[in-house]
Amino acid sequence: MLQITVFQLESGRFDEFLKRTSRAKKIRERAGAKVRYYRTVAGGLPAIAAVAETGGWKAYGEYMAKLESDPEWQKLIAEVRTDRDPSAKIVELRMSEEIEVSSRVLKNTN
């Protein structure tokens, strides 16, 4: 399972965003996710994608239970919710799961 959050940063606020993101990454990894960040390098608006990966729906549920009960996470979320001048805004949030694609070649039936 991938939880993907795409952020659009406010101009000149990259370092501030990274500071808060660093805290979030530590907490999310402690709860059981593998966390990576990606920046847009071509196409679309400049953005940062935060990707939290777990081993499936069951692992995701366990991860979320740990995350939601973590006092440090609760404090961080409270800070984000009350921030009147955020360094970034969420422009997309999605859950994705891997699909298997057959390696065999399909023949054209026309």
N, C-alpha and C positions, 0 to 999 in steps of 0.2 A: 504494500500500500504506500502510496505517495500522497502526502498532504503538501500542496503547493500554494504558497502565498506570494503574490506578486505585488511589490511595493514601487510606487513612483516617489522618488525623493524630491524634497524641496531643494532648490538651488543653494549651493554652498553649505549644505548640512550633512554631507557624506560622513565625515568623521563622527559626528554626533550619532548618526544612524548606526554606524559600526560599533560604537561603544555599547549601545543598548542591545544590539543584535548579538554581540559577544556574550552578554549575560544570558540572553534567551537561548543561545546555542548550548551553553554549558548546562542549563537546567533541562532542556529538552533531551540532551544526550544522557543525562543522568536518569531520566525517566524511561529510556530505552530506545530512542530513535537515533538513526544515523542522520545527521543534519549537514546539509551542504548549501552553499549560496552561489548563485550565478548572476552575472550582470549581462545586460543586453549589449551586444557588440555590433549587430547589424539588424536592420528591420525593426519596425515598431518604435514606440517611444522608449527613451532610456528608462530602464527599470532594473530592479534586483528581484530575483526569485529565490525564496527560501523554501528548501525542499526537506521535509522530514520523512524518512523512510522507515517503515516497520515491515515485519515479515508476513503480513496478511491481516485480515479483519480481526482475528482473535488477538494478535499481538498489538494491533492498533488500539483495541479496547483497553488492554492492559496498560499500554503507554498513556492513554488519555486519563485513566483512573489515577495513575501515579502523578501525572502532570497536574491534574486538577486538585490533588491533595497536597501538593508541594507548597509550603508557605512562601518560599522565595519566588515561585511562579505567581502566586496570588498577589504578592507585593508588586511584581513587575507589571502584571496586567492592570492592577489598580492605578499605577503610574501612567500607563499608556492611556487608559480610559479618561483620566482627568487632565491629560496634557492639552492645554489650550492652543499650543503652537507646535504641533508634531513635526518631526523631521521628515516624515514620509506618510503617505496614505496608502491603504490597501486598495488596489485596483482590480484584483482578481483573486479568488480563493477557490481551489478545486481539490477534489479527491480523485486520484487515478489509481487503477490497478493494472498490473501487467496482464497482457493477453498472449496466448501462445499462437504463433503463426507457423503453419506447416511449411516444411522446407521442400516439399514436393512441388513440381511445376504443374500448374493446371493447364490443360490443353484447351485451345479455343474450339468451341463446338459449332461455330458458324460455317 
